[in-house]
Amino acid sequence: MLLNEENIRKLIREALEPIDSSSSQTTQSSKSSDDSDDYSGDDLPDDDKSISAVDKNFRPIVEKIMGLLKGQGFDPILGSAYRSPKSQQDKIDKGYSKTKTIYGYHVALDDQGNKAARAVDLVNRGDGWSSTKAAFDFFEALGKISNSDQFKDKVEWGGNWKQKKKTVGGKEYFIGWDPAHIQTKSVSMSQSAEITKKGVASLKSQGKEAESISETVIRALIREALNPIGRAKKLRAKRKEKSSYDGPLVTDSNGKKYLGDPGVGMSPPGYWQEFRSKLNAHINKVYPELGFKIDNLGVTRDLAAAADAGGNTARVSGSKHGAGLAQDIYMHTKKYGEYTSYKNDNPKLAKDQKLVDAIISFLETSSYSGKVFWGGAFSSGKRSLKKGQLPKDRGILEFHHFEFANKDMPNYFTKYKDELAKLGLKPGQITSTKALGNLYNKLL
Ligand SMILES: [Zn+2]
């Protein structure tokens, strides 16, 4: 990230966000644990479909081809040009891109770090990549131009790759798997990657700009950013003096406050118990030699603990456990022994691909697919892992954790609609851990 004033403001705001849980109503946009996405390519430019994101040597060729297509009555537009590394990884993961490298022709910078796509996807406006005659007539024309004497040494057409006969709308086409794509022939893929790496290094070195910001300015920025939080704290203190919530949403148990039933929270009674026993049976069926035995490590957590991350990096502020919307499990095995601590045992279990795959295939069953998500997928950049993938980073730390999807959380609060209204909240607002944290704080 370029450390200019704007970005430093953003950094400070983000760093302070967990403290400032009550001052914001914009819960929809906040990041939560199950869509965590920490792919490190975030510092590089975002996707860009404009012609200015195309490499300056390749740009005139693309423009000429687009001009010729227009001359034939088509309306060519850039369907894709520069792709961010993250978006390229998404396309690879989804199988839309057969290139397995991140820095290919689409994810390309010049040596100064400017976007410089050396491949573009051209589609006809309104037809895109559809399997229609209109779209394929366009691709066919694009192929003819790209393969013509004028362009065949300059561009490679993706429609030449693994060509097959294809009938679309009653017409027969002989066309490969990537018919919208053209890429430069004047730079090889590995040369392109080398130039891009130089560009990345150049962007990083530009980050040194922070040193040109004076200490006084940074101090002022921090003071300015902290001001609204001071106000929010005072407001919260006032609210507490007045009245703390006293209604059926909260249950007292052993001097601690819980949301709903201290055992299962807002989750339907018996739900997590059934989940545990089915998961246990599934793992023992597909991986009997592991000798797996599940136990309940906890569904709920008291409100004070759930509201406060308390410096414990394994916990998030506004944890779903505060509402019983998550399940932690013990995973005892014959192979690795008794499960005594997530810190010691998760790293061992998270390396066992067969166990990982068993959990993945369990969550792919219709009862849980799209409904329950696994902590093992945190830090993967995806909500779920695919078979053959291993958890990493927070995915290892949260290997024992399962939770409901954010989008389903409002369902579990609808029966307390009237109670939430007393707090100025609606079930539909509770779609993130940040919103949960906000609710917990109001109930404390
Ligand atoms: Zn958990």
Residues whose N, C-alpha, C, O or C-beta is under 5 A from the ligand:
A	BS01	ZN	A326 Q327 D328 H401
